[in-house]
């Protein structure tokens, strides 16, 4: 019995030392969302843009999995430790550990037993974040992922270097330019316009992209194409889904495909094909816009 009491005492002391002096956060809030890790990660990074009462500073991050932030809310400053984890093909879990400098010891004593200003404020701004994430997710829809082959096309293209969000602007800028060249030279179209992402720098959130019009019976562009160039895409084994929403946000489909591949022990290339079924210059309900998104397998 003495030995058991000694072991229990040591364990109790150890737990108390960990809880009051080692544990990173004073309070942890967890919730599950039907969203990819990349969508969640970007939502956390850009959170303050959607709410004037919250200011955030990102201190450190591990791409799509962890973020440490300082959050200013109602005159107080909190440190938030975000952890993002894939649970299955459609659900991720967010764990937000919150610490308040200067009041940490008091918060750890009271938080498990009573509602305090600290726990109220923490729940308030974390629930606000979840609502913001839900609103963002409502602006697009994603289909089931299938195993297929990417399109093989000969194309007339224009290159641009931008961000995933800036892709739609480049498309709108060059849509009439490329289509005008094709019409002036009596070139026959071979399907809908597409974007070929040559590389996606996830850390820098930047892309090297070709905006292309598929064309028939051409191996070399006629006339004086200027910065329009010929490109041939080969068919490749790929994962595919359909994205409905503004083309500015179609990179959320990329995140979903990369998460799916990770969950199924597949490796994907760092290049992407998007084929568009609507002209963004014509506007309309973006949820009716259709984009077929392919990422080739390695």
C-alpha positions as CSV (number, residue, x, y, z in Angstrom):
1,X,0.0,0.0,0.0
2,X,2.9,2.4,0.8
3,X,4.4,1.8,-2.6
4,X,1.1,2.4,-4.3
5,X,0.6,5.7,-2.3
6,X,4.1,6.8,-3.2
7,X,3.5,6.1,-6.9
8,X,0.1,7.9,-6.9
9,X,1.7,10.9,-5.1
10,X,4.5,11.1,-7.6
11,X,2.1,10.8,-10.5
12,X,-0.1,13.5,-9.0
13,X,2.9,15.8,-8.5
14,X,4.1,15.1,-12.1
15,X,0.7,15.9,-13.6
16,X,0.5,19.1,-11.6
17,X,3.9,20.2,-12.7
18,X,3.0,19.5,-16.3
19,X,-0.4,21.1,-16.1
20,X,0.8,24.4,-14.4
21,X,4.3,24.8,-15.7
22,X,4.9,22.7,-18.9
23,X,1.5,22.5,-20.8
24,X,1.5,25.1,-23.6
25,X,-2.1,26.3,-23.3
26,X,-4.5,27.3,-20.5
27,X,-7.5,26.1,-22.4
28,X,-8.2,23.9,-25.4
29,X,-11.1,24.1,-27.8
30,X,-11.6,21.3,-30.4
31,X,-14.0,21.0,-33.3
32,X,-14.4,19.0,-36.5
33,X,-15.2,20.5,-39.9
34,X,-15.8,19.1,-43.4
35,X,-12.9,20.9,-44.9
36,X,-9.3,20.2,-46.1
37,X,-6.3,21.1,-44.0
38,X,-5.2,23.7,-46.6
39,X,-8.6,25.5,-46.5
40,X,-8.5,25.6,-42.7
41,X,-4.8,26.7,-42.7
42,X,-5.6,29.6,-45.1
43,X,-8.7,30.5,-43.1
44,X,-6.7,30.9,-39.9
45,X,-3.9,32.9,-41.7
46,X,-6.5,35.3,-43.2
47,X,-9.0,35.3,-40.3
48,X,-8.6,38.9,-39.3
49,X,-9.5,40.2,-42.8
50,X,-13.1,39.1,-42.0
51,X,-13.5,40.6,-38.6
52,X,-12.6,44.1,-37.5
53,X,-12.7,43.2,-33.8
54,X,-9.9,40.7,-34.1
55,X,-6.3,41.3,-34.9
56,X,-3.9,38.4,-35.5
57,X,-0.1,38.1,-35.8
58,X,1.3,34.8,-37.0
59,X,4.4,33.9,-35.0
60,X,5.2,30.5,-36.5
61,X,3.7,27.9,-38.7
62,X,4.1,24.4,-40.3
63,X,2.3,24.3,-43.6
64,X,-1.3,23.0,-43.4
65,X,-0.8,21.5,-39.9
66,X,0.2,24.0,-37.2
67,X,0.1,27.7,-36.6
68,X,1.0,29.8,-33.6
69,X,-0.7,33.2,-33.4
70,X,-1.1,36.2,-31.2
71,X,-4.8,37.2,-31.1
72,X,-5.9,40.6,-29.9
73,X,-9.6,40.6,-28.8
74,X,-11.5,43.0,-26.6
75,X,-8.3,44.7,-25.4
76,X,-6.6,41.5,-24.3
77,X,-3.8,39.5,-26.1
78,X,-3.9,35.7,-26.3
79,X,-1.5,33.2,-27.8
80,X,-3.3,30.5,-29.8
81,X,-1.7,27.2,-30.8
82,X,-3.6,25.8,-33.7
83,X,-3.2,22.1,-34.7
84,X,-4.9,20.7,-37.9
85,X,-5.3,17.0,-38.5
86,X,-6.9,15.0,-41.3
87,X,-9.4,12.5,-39.8
88,X,-10.8,11.0,-43.1
89,X,-11.4,12.0,-46.8
90,X,-13.8,14.8,-45.9
91,X,-13.3,15.7,-42.2
92,X,-10.5,17.5,-40.4
93,X,-10.1,18.3,-36.7
94,X,-9.0,21.7,-35.4
95,X,-7.5,21.9,-31.9
96,X,-6.9,25.5,-30.6
97,X,-4.9,25.8,-27.4
98,X,-5.1,29.3,-25.8
99,X,-2.8,31.0,-23.3
100,X,-3.1,34.4,-21.7
101,X,0.2,35.8,-20.5
102,X,0.1,37.2,-16.9
103,X,-3.0,35.2,-16.0
104,X,-2.0,31.7,-17.0
105,X,-1.8,30.2,-13.5
106,X,-5.1,31.6,-12.5
107,X,-6.8,30.5,-15.7
108,X,-5.5,26.9,-15.3
109,X,-6.9,26.8,-11.8
110,X,-10.4,28.2,-12.6
111,X,-11.0,27.0,-16.3
112,X,-11.9,23.4,-15.5
113,X,-14.4,24.4,-12.8
114,X,-16.1,27.7,-13.7
115,X,-16.8,30.1,-16.6
116,X,-14.5,33.1,-16.4
117,X,-13.9,36.1,-18.6
118,X,-11.0,34.3,-20.1
119,X,-13.0,31.2,-21.1
120,X,-15.9,33.3,-22.3
121,X,-13.7,35.4,-24.6
122,X,-11.8,32.4,-25.8
123,X,-15.0,30.6,-26.8
124,X,-16.3,33.7,-28.3
125,X,-13.5,34.4,-30.7
126,X,-12.9,30.7,-31.6
127,X,-16.7,30.3,-32.4
128,X,-16.4,33.4,-34.5
129,X,-13.5,31.7,-36.4
130,X,-15.6,28.6,-37.0
131,X,-18.5,30.6,-38.3
132,X,-16.1,32.5,-40.6
133,X,-14.8,29.2,-41.9
134,X,-18.3,27.9,-42.5
135,X,-19.2,31.0,-44.5
136,X,-16.1,30.7,-46.6
137,X,-16.9,27.0,-47.3
138,X,-20.5,27.9,-48.3
139,X,-19.1,29.9,-51.3
140,X,-18.0,26.7,-53.2
141,X,-18.9,23.0,-53.6
142,X,-16.7,20.0,-54.2
143,X,-17.7,16.7,-55.9
144,X,-16.5,13.2,-55.0
145,X,-12.9,12.4,-56.0
146,X,-12.4,9.9,-58.9
147,X,-9.4,8.2,-60.4
148,X,-9.1,9.1,-64.1
149,X,-6.9,10.5,-66.9
150,X,-6.1,14.2,-67.4
151,X,-7.0,15.7,-70.8
152,X,-4.5,15.5,-73.7
153,X,-4.6,18.8,-75.7
154,X,-2.7,21.0,-78.0
155,X,-3.1,24.6,-76.8
156,X,-2.4,28.3,-77.4
157,X,-1.3,29.7,-74.1
158,X,-0.2,32.8,-72.2
159,X,2.0,32.5,-69.1
160,X,1.6,34.3,-65.8
161,X,3.1,34.1,-62.3
162,X,0.6,35.0,-59.6
163,X,-1.1,33.7,-56.5
164,X,-3.8,31.0,-56.5
165,X,-6.3,33.8,-55.7
166,X,-4.9,35.9,-58.6
167,X,-5.5,33.1,-61.2
168,X,-9.0,34.3,-62.1
169,X,-7.8,37.8,-62.8
170,X,-5.1,36.5,-65.2
171,X,-7.8,34.4,-67.0
172,X,-10.1,37.4,-67.4
173,X,-7.3,39.6,-68.6
174,X,-6.2,37.1,-71.3
175,X,-9.5,35.5,-72.3
176,X,-10.4,38.0,-75.1
177,X,-6.7,38.3,-76.1
178,X,-6.2,34.6,-76.8
179,X,-9.7,34.0,-78.3
180,X,-9.2,37.1,-80.6
181,X,-5.9,35.7,-81.8
182,X,-7.5,32.3,-82.5
183,X,-10.4,33.9,-84.4
184,X,-8.1,36.2,-86.4
185,X,-6.1,33.2,-87.6
186,X,-9.0,30.9,-88.3
187,X,-7.8,28.3,-85.8
188,X,-10.4,25.6,-84.7
189,X,-11.0,25.3,-81.0
190,X,-10.9,21.9,-79.3
191,X,-12.8,22.2,-76.1
192,X,-13.0,24.7,-73.3
193,X,-10.2,26.9,-71.9
194,X,-8.0,25.5,-69.2
195,X,-5.2,26.5,-66.8
196,X,-2.0,24.4,-66.6
197,X,-0.3,25.0,-63.3
198,X,3.3,24.3,-64.0
199,X,4.3,24.6,-60.3
200,X,2.6,25.4,-57.0
201,X,4.8,26.9,-54.3
202,X,2.8,26.1,-51.2
203,X,5.0,28.0,-48.8
204,X,5.0,31.2,-50.8
205,X,1.4,30.7,-52.0
206,X,2.4,31.4,-55.6
207,X,1.9,29.6,-58.9
208,X,3.5,29.5,-62.3
209,X,0.5,29.1,-64.7
210,X,-0.3,28.9,-68.4
211,X,-3.8,30.0,-69.4
212,X,-4.7,28.0,-72.5
213,X,-7.2,27.5,-75.3
214,X,-7.2,23.9,-76.7
215,X,-6.9,24.0,-80.5
216,X,-7.2,21.5,-83.4
217,X,-4.9,20.5,-86.3
218,X,-2.1,22.8,-85.3
219,X,1.5,22.0,-84.4
220,X,2.8,25.5,-84.7
221,X,1.1,28.8,-84.2
222,X,0.6,31.0,-87.3
223,X,1.1,34.7,-87.8
224,X,2.7,36.8,-85.1
225,X,1.5,35.4,-81.8
226,X,3.5,37.7,-79.6
227,X,3.6,36.3,-76.1
228,X,1.0,33.6,-77.0
229,X,2.8,30.3,-77.4
230,X,2.0,26.7,-78.4
231,X,1.9,24.0,-75.7
232,X,1.0,20.3,-75.8
233,X,-0.4,18.5,-72.8
234,X,-0.1,14.8,-72.5
235,X,-2.7,12.6,-70.8
236,X,-1.6,11.4,-67.4
237,X,-3.1,9.2,-64.7
238,X,-4.7,11.6,-62.2
239,X,-7.1,12.3,-59.4
240,X,-10.1,14.5,-60.3
241,X,-12.9,16.4,-58.8
242,X,-15.4,19.0,-59.9
243,X,-15.3,22.5,-58.3
244,X,-18.4,24.7,-58.3
245,X,-17.6,28.3,-57.3
246,X,-15.6,31.4,-58.2
247,X,-12.4,30.4,-60.0
248,X,-10.6,32.6,-57.5
249,X,-11.1,30.0,-54.9
250,X,-10.6,26.8,-56.9
251,X,-7.3,26.1,-55.0
252,X,-9.6,24.7,-52.3
253,X,-10.1,21.7,-54.7
254,X,-6.3,21.3,-54.8
255,X,-6.1,21.1,-51.0
256,X,-8.9,18.5,-51.0
257,X,-7.1,16.3,-53.6
258,X,-3.7,16.6,-51.8
259,X,-5.4,15.6,-48.5
260,X,-7.2,12.6,-50.2
261,X,-3.8,11.5,-51.6
262,X,-2.1,11.7,-48.2
263,X,-5.0,9.8,-46.6
264,X,-4.7,7.0,-49.2
265,X,-0.8,6.9,-49.4
266,X,-0.7,8.3,-52.9
267,X,1.9,10.8,-54.2
268,X,0.7,13.6,-56.5
269,X,2.7,15.9,-58.8
270,X,3.1,19.6,-58.0
271,X,1.3,20.5,-61.2
272,X,-2.4,20.9,-61.8
273,X,-4.9,21.1,-64.7
274,X,-8.1,23.0,-64.4
275,X,-10.7,23.0,-67.3
276,X,-13.4,25.7,-67.1
277,X,-17.0,25.5,-68.3
278,X,-17.9,29.1,-67.9
279,X,-16.5,32.5,-69.0
280,X,-15.8,34.5,-65.8
281,X,-16.2,37.8,-67.7
282,X,-19.9,37.0,-68.0
283,X,-20.5,36.9,-64.3
284,X,-23.6,35.2,-62.9
285,X,-24.0,32.9,-59.9
286,X,-20.5,31.5,-59.2
287,X,-21.9,28.3,-57.6
288,X,-23.2,27.4,-61.1
289,X,-19.6,27.8,-62.5
290,X,-18.0,24.4,-63.2
291,X,-14.3,23.6,-63.1
292,X,-12.8,20.1,-63.6
293,X,-9.7,19.8,-61.5
294,X,-7.0,17.2,-62.2
295,X,-3.8,16.5,-60.3
296,X,-1.5,13.9,-61.9
297,X,-0.1,11.1,-59.9
298,X,3.6,10.6,-59.5
